[in-house]
Amino acid sequence: MDKQDQKNEHPRDRFKRLATLRTNAVLKRLKVLSNCANRQIYEYDEQDVDKIFSEVERKVKEAKAKFHFPKKKDFKL
């Protein structure tokens, strides 16, 4: 898609295109992270796992909240 097509792209279509690409990128990176679960190659304990997934879950909640409670605009009269 060239720049002119992107400029004329409907906001819904742009959202679907970018959300799909970005969601697939996140899912791919989660799969890569899960490769660290191989105990034959890596050494870790439950605290490590809890720390990793607490942060991942925190960021997921933060991102989801932006969809439900968008950042408020600055006050204007």
C-alpha positions as CSV (number, residue, x, y, z in Angstrom):
1,M,0.0,0.0,0.0
2,D,1.5,3.3,-1.0
3,K,1.4,6.5,0.9
4,Q,-1.5,8.0,-1.1
5,D,-3.6,4.9,-0.5
6,Q,-2.8,5.1,3.2
7,K,-3.8,8.7,3.3
8,N,-7.2,7.9,1.8
9,E,-7.7,4.8,3.9
10,H,-10.9,4.8,6.0
11,P,-10.1,4.9,9.7
12,R,-11.9,1.6,10.3
13,D,-9.8,-0.1,7.6
14,R,-6.6,1.4,8.9
15,F,-7.4,0.2,12.4
16,K,-8.1,-3.3,11.2
17,R,-5.0,-3.4,9.1
18,L,-2.7,-2.1,11.8
19,A,-4.3,-3.9,14.7
20,T,-4.0,-7.2,12.8
21,L,-0.3,-6.6,12.1
22,R,0.5,-5.4,15.6
23,T,-1.5,-8.2,17.3
24,N,0.3,-10.8,15.2
25,A,3.7,-9.2,16.1
26,V,2.8,-9.4,19.8
27,L,1.7,-13.0,19.5
28,K,4.9,-13.9,17.7
29,R,7.0,-12.3,20.4
30,L,5.0,-14.2,23.1
31,K,5.8,-17.4,21.3
32,V,9.5,-16.4,21.3
33,L,9.3,-15.7,25.0
34,S,7.7,-19.1,25.6
35,N,10.9,-20.7,24.1
36,C,12.6,-19.7,27.4
37,A,10.5,-22.3,29.2
38,N,12.9,-25.0,27.9
39,R,14.5,-26.2,31.1
40,Q,17.1,-28.2,29.2
41,I,18.6,-24.9,27.9
42,Y,17.5,-22.4,30.6
43,E,17.5,-22.2,34.3
44,Y,14.8,-20.2,36.1
45,D,12.6,-20.4,39.2
46,E,8.9,-19.5,39.9
47,Q,9.9,-16.0,41.0
48,D,11.4,-15.3,37.6
49,V,8.3,-16.6,35.8
50,D,6.0,-14.6,38.2
51,K,8.0,-11.4,37.6
52,I,7.9,-11.8,33.8
53,F,4.2,-12.5,33.6
54,S,3.2,-9.9,36.2
55,E,4.8,-7.3,33.9
56,V,3.3,-8.8,30.7
57,E,-0.1,-8.8,32.4
58,R,0.3,-5.3,33.7
59,K,1.1,-4.0,30.2
60,V,-1.8,-5.9,28.7
61,K,-4.2,-4.3,31.2
62,E,-2.7,-0.9,30.6
63,A,-3.1,-1.3,26.8
64,K,-6.7,-2.6,27.2
65,A,-7.6,0.3,29.4
66,K,-6.6,2.8,26.7
67,F,-9.4,1.3,24.5
68,H,-12.0,1.6,27.2
69,F,-10.8,4.8,28.8
70,P,-9.0,6.9,26.2
71,K,-6.6,9.6,27.5
72,K,-8.6,12.7,28.3
73,K,-7.9,15.7,26.2
74,D,-6.6,18.9,27.7
75,F,-9.2,21.2,29.1
76,K,-10.3,24.0,26.7
77,L,-12.9,26.7,27.0
